[in-house]
């Protein structure tokens, strides 16, 4: 069963580890506030990461991690002389 994603589609899934929300109005107000804020990750950044990880999977790049920062660097090919 595949459905399309929407900003409220998460409500269709069970949330087994959620705290109790005693004030439904406060929850809805918070969700409305958060819904009006910019995304944490922009679509272009997500596409760039997907492309970069594809390069890693193909063996054309290396992924490194330093603290909370990830870096993907293309492998340098040796110069063919001859």
ABEGO torsion letter per residue (X at the ends): XBBBBBAAAAAABBBAABBBBABAAAAAAAAAAAAABBBABBAAAAAAAAAAAAAAAAGABBBBBBEABBBBBBBBBBBBBX
